[in-house]
Amino acid sequence: MNYFFRFFKRIYYYFRYFNLGGVQLYFIQHPKVKKWVQLQVSSPNTNGESAWLFWDDWPLAWRNRVEQFYQKLRDEQPLPVLDEPLIFTVEEKQAKGIVHLHETNIYKDHDVAREVYFAHVAHAIYLDTENIVSWKLNTYSENELQYLMSSANIMSMIKLNDGQEVYANQRPGQENASRAIIGNPRVPYLFLKNEPEQEVNLIGNSQEATIGNLSAWMADYLYHNPGPPYSYQDYMSKNPYLTNRLQRQTVFLSGEEQEVYLSPLGCWAGSDFVADLLRAVNIPIQKVTNRMEHVSLGSYGTHSGIIYNWQGGGGRYLLHTDSLFTEGLNFIPTFPGERPGTQILNYNWLNPTDYGKVFTYLGGEEDFSEAPWVGIEKYKSRARHLLPLKDTVYTVLQSSKEEYSTYAQEAGLTPTEADANYDRLETMLLAHGNGNKTAGMEKIDQLYDEWVERTGKTQ
């Protein structure tokens, strides 16, 4: 008996002496993950180089703080010191003579910024150790772990005109960093776990299912910024937090004030939205810039897209994040009881091979790919059929299989795809109509009306 008492007492003091809490033990077991826990501690010099501190070099107080956050998460207690406001307001920046009034959100001090980062490290490990999600950090590539675990994608240290070094979340040219202050990582996690509109859990049993569920939610509820006289700079300076994006905001749309979820900078903020939410469940999303040809052929503009599993050789690529919540690809009929996320993932996002058949990989640091107008229209046309949209289902109701096949092939489907799609949509109509296609279409029309009432969108 005394032997076992002395043994466990020795173990207890060993853990205390070496500070081997849950986080430190996790890092002993997963050195690949620990490697990318790194905090920027200086602004870039003239060569663009910054000083970074890695986990083993952190002061003991910092590591203890991560451990405290981790234990709070395990005990389902609120995370301390992460209440807003975390940053200077425009007025406070103006009073301090800071010239970065709108384009950069600046944390109130270094301690506050570090607390935010510590909380994100603890949250990522908590999800892993407690099996909150079914995927694991140690399965990711080095680049993906860097994206999830480094402070670089939460904040950056910059130098102001007066020489003061501060932590900020955004600056021109920093595309990996979010335009929103993310703050408490439990906020986006709880949003995904129980989204507020229908109280649905968007976290699926796989990364792909989760991305599809979030894509479907965005198709239902997220709105593109309305354009002039709306000012995204003004909106973002008044609504700098991710919590603002996760709540309905009053915006002037279609000639009247409406309360909607808003992507304040179109595809750019939409990509932030996807990356910020999925980071909260340990899914790394890479934001990319794509060159897209405008309807005035020969004129190209840059837009934001996103890629998933970019280091794994597979995954899904999205040319233009706007396509998740604009362009009429919103209401998607499904089989009874089915959620539309899988279809969005399969036909709006593309696998790398199909993406390369339609668009051109550039491989540059600035531009990921180039999309000619013809390719864009082919991409959209296929998505309208394969998602499918309500009008496509109606076409199946009114057409023979041969008639639909001719029509679908003109829209870019292969004969095999056209026939399979007709069979699938005919089966969907029969399922909704208890064996009657006309009754099935009436049911889908009813579901569409309910969707319009629920979301405020139309198609």
N, C-alpha and C positions, 0 to 999 in steps of 0.2 A: 504493500500500500504506500509506504513512504517513498519507495522507488518511483512509483508513478507520479506521486505528488512533486518530487524533486525534478522529474523529467519535464512535466508540464510547466512547472515554474521556470525551468531553464529556457524552455521554448518561449514562454511569455516575455521574459527579459530580453531574449535574443531579438524578438520581433520589435520590442520597444526601442532597443538600442540602435538597431539598424533601420528603424522607421519602415518596417515592412507591413504596411497596411495593404488593403485590397488593391490599390492602384500599383504600388511598387511590386507586389507579387505578380500582378498581371504583366508588368513590363519585364520581369525576369523570365516569364514564360513566353513572352511575345516581343523579343528584341526588335523584330522588323517593324512593329508598330511604334515602339518607343523611339526609334531612330528619327521619326518625323514629327515628334513633339518638340517644336522649336519656336522660340519667341524672338522676334526682331527687337533689338535694343538700341539701334541707332538708325538715323536717316541715311539714305544713300550718299556716298561721297561723290566726288566729281567723276569717278569711273563707274558710278551706279552700283557700288558695292556697299552692303550694310553688314553690321555686326549682328550675329545671332547667338542665342544661348540655347543649348540642347538640355534635355531633361537632367542628365547626370551632373550638369554644371549649374543647375538652378540652386539658389539659396534654399536651405531646409524649410524656411517659412513658406516659400512658394509651393514646394511639393506637399507640405502639410495642408495648404489651402485646397489644392486639388483633391487631396484625400478627404477633407471635410465636405467638399461639394459632393464627392462620390457617395459618402455615407448618408448625406442628406437625401440624395436621390434614391438610395436603397431604402431609406426609412420613409419615403414619400413625404418628406417635409419640404417647405418652401426654401428656395435658394436665397441666401441673404445677399444684400448689397447689390441686387440686380434690378431694383425698382427704378423706373424712369423718373426724372430725366437723367440720362447718362452722358449727354453731350451738351455743348453750349448752344443756346438759341441764336438765331440770326442777330437779335438785338444785343445779346451778350458778346458775341464775336465782334460786332461793330464797336461796342464800348471798349473792347480791348485792342482795337485797331487791327484786327485780323481781317485780311482782305479776302480770304476764301469764304465769302458769305453764303453762297448757295451751293456751289459744286462740291464742297467738302464738309462732311460732318466730323466735328472734332470732339473727342472725349474730354471730359472735364479735367482729368488728370491721369497720370500713368497708372495709378493704383486701380482706378475704375476700369480702365481698358484691360489691364491684366486680369482683373476679376472676371470679366466677360470671357476672355480666352480660357482661363482656368476652368470655368464652368463648362465650356464646350468640350474640353479634353475629358473632364469627368463624365459628362453625359455620353460621349462616344464609348467610353470604356464600360459604363453602366449598361448600355444597350447590349454590349458584347457579353459581359459576364453574367448578366441576368437572363440571357436568351430572350430579350424583349422582341428582337427580330430574328429571323431564321438564318440570315447571312452573317458572315464573320469578317472582321477587319483583316485578319491575316491572310485572307484569300485574295486581297487586292494587290495590284502592282505598286511599285515604289511611287510612281506619279500620282496614282489615285490616293494612296495613303498621305502623301504630302498635301493633296488637296483637302483631305478631311481633317488632318491633325495639325498642320502648320498654322501659325497665326496669320500667315500671308493672305489667307482667304477670308479672314474675319476683319483684319485691320492692317494698316501700314503706318510706320513711323515716318513723318515728314518734317521738314524744317521750314518754319515760317520766316517771313522777311526779316524779323528782328533776331533771327538765330535760334529761337526757341524750338525745341523738338517736341512734337506732340503726336499722339496716336489719332489717326483718322481712318474712316472706312472707305473713302472714295477720293480719287483724284483723276484727272484726265489721263487716259492711257492705261488705267488699272482695270482691265476688263474682268479679271478673276474675282476681284473684290466685289461684294454686293453693294448696290446703291442704297440699301436699307441697313439701319442699325439693327442687328439681329437680337442682341441682348440675351435674355434668358432662353436657353435652348429648349426648355420644357414647353415654351409657348408654341412654337411650330410643331413640336411633337404631339402635344395634346390636341392641336387643331387637326392633324392628320388622324389621330386616334378617334376623334369624335367631332367631325366637321359640323358647323353650327346650323346649316340649313335643313338637313334631313337627319342629322345625328347619326351619320354613317361612318364606320371605321374605314378609312382609306388605306390603311396599312394592310397589304395583302400577305399571302403566304410565300411570296417571292418578290424580288426586286422588280421584275417585269410587271407583275400584277399591281404593285404599288404605284409604279409610274403610270400605268394605264388608268388606274382609279383617279389619280390626281389629274391626269389629262382630261378625263371625262368631267371632273368637277370644274375645271377651268372652262371647258366648252359650255357648261351650264351657266356659270355665274360670273366669270371674269370679263370685264369690258376693256376695250382699248381706249386710250385717252381720246377725248373728243376733238382735239385740234383747236386752233384759234377760235375765240380769244383765250381759251384755256392755256395756262402756262404751267408746264410740268416743273420748271424751276421753282415757281412759287408753291406749287402743291407739295413738292418733295421737301422743301425747306420747312413747311408747316407740318408735314407728316413724314418724319424721317425714319420712323421705326417700322420694323416688320409687323408689329402688332397693328399698325395703321392699315397695312395692306390686307390684314386678316379680318378686317371689319368693313362693313358697308360705309361708304363715304358719300356725302351729298355732292353731286356733280350736275352741271347743266347739260342734258342730253336730249336730242330730238325736240328742242324748243321748250323743255321744261326741266325743273329740278328733279333728279332721281337719286335714290340711295342705292349704290351699286358697289361691288368689289371692282377696284380699278387697277389697271396696269398703267401707271402714270407716264411711262416712256415707251409705250408700245412693246415691240418685241424685245427691246433691251431690258426693260423692267420685268417683262414676262419671263425671260431667261433667269433673271435674278430670283424671281418668285419660285420657279421650279427648283433651282439649285439650293436656295435657302431652306425650303421645306424638306427636300430629300436629304440634305445634309443632316437634318435633325433625326433621320432614321438610318444614318450611316450608308447612304447611297451617294457616291460621287458623280456629279454631273459636270461635264466640261462645257463651258460656254464658248462658242466660236463665232467668228464674223464671216459671213458669206456674201459674195458679190452676186447680185441678182439683176438681170436685165429688165428694164422697165418696158411698159407697153410701147413706148416710143423706141423702137428697136435700135440697138446700138448704144443706148444710154444705160449705164450700170450704176446701181447704188448699193451701199452696204447695209446689211441687216443682220440681226442676231439669230443664231440657231444654237442647238444644244445636241451633244452626243453623250450616250450612255455606254459604259463598258468599252471605253476607247482604248484601253490597254489589253483587253482580253481577247481581241481579235474578232469579236462578234458584236452583239448589242444592237442598238437602234440609233439612227441619226435623224434629226429633224432639221430641215432646211431653214424654216422660218417659224419662230415661236408663235408669231401672230396666228398661224394656222390652227393653233389649239383653241383659240377663242374668237376668231373672226372668220371672214370669208364664207359664211353660211354653213360651215361644217360643225353645226352645234347639236341639233336634235338628231339622234341616231337610233332608229328602230332596232330592237333586239328581240330575241326569243323571250317568251314569258319567264320572268324571274332572272334573266341574264342582265349583267351590267355591261355598259358599252366600252369599258376601258380596254378590253382585249382587242376589239375591232380597231379602236383608235391607235393602239400600239402596233397592230399588224399593218395597217394601211395608211396611216398618216405619218407615223415614224417609219423609216425604211431600214432594212438591214444594210450593212456596208456594201454588199455586192449590188443590190438593186439600186442603191443610192448612186454608185459609180456608173451605172448604166444610163442614168438620166442626167446627172450632173458631173462636172469635171473637178476632180481633186486637184487643188493647187499646191498643198503641202507647205505653204509659207507660214511664217510666224504671224503675219497680219491677217491673211485671208485663208480660210480653210478650204473653200470650194467656190466654184463659179457656176451660175445657173442661167442658161439662155432662156429666153421667153418661151420658146417652143417646149423645152423641157419642163418648165414650171407649169405650163398649161396641161401637159400630159400628166404630170404628177397630180395636179388638182382633179383632173378629169377621172383618173383611175380611182382616186380617193372617194369621189362622189358616188361611184358605183360600188366600190368594195366596202365602204364603211358600213352600211349604205345610207343614203339620204332618203327622206320620205318620198320624193319624186321618183327615185329609182324603183322603190317598192311598188309605187303606183304604175310605173311602166310595165313591170312584171305582171301586175294584175291585168292590164289591158292588152298584153302582147302574147303571141305564141312564143315558144322557145326559140324558134328559128328567127322570128322578127326581132326578139330581144338580142339574140346573138349578133345579128348584123349591126344593130344600133350600138351595142357595147364594144364591138371590135372597132368601130369608127371612133369610139372614145378612148381607145388604147389598150383594151383587154385582148388577150389571146383567145382563140376559139375555145380552148380548154377552160380558161378562166371564165369566159362568158357563160358557158354551159353550166359550170359548177356554181356560178353566182346565181343564175336563174333557179337552179334546183334549191339552193339554200334559201333564197328569198320566197320562193313558192312554199317551201316547207314552213317558213316563218309565218306567212299569211294563214296557212291552214292551222297552225298551232294557235294563233290568236283567235281564229274564227271557228274553232271546234270542227274543223273539216271543211269550212266554207271560206273561200278566198275573199269574197266580197265582204262578208262579216269581219274577216280578219283585217281588211283595209279600214273598215269603219272603226275597229278597235284601235288601230294605229293612229287614225285621225283623232280619236278621243285622247289617246296618250299625248299626242302633240299639243292639243289644246291645254291639257293639264301641265305640260312642260312650259308652255308660254306663260301660263298663270303663275307657275312656281318661279320661273327665272326672269320674267320680264323681257326675254329675247324673242325674236321671230326668225323664221328661215325663209 
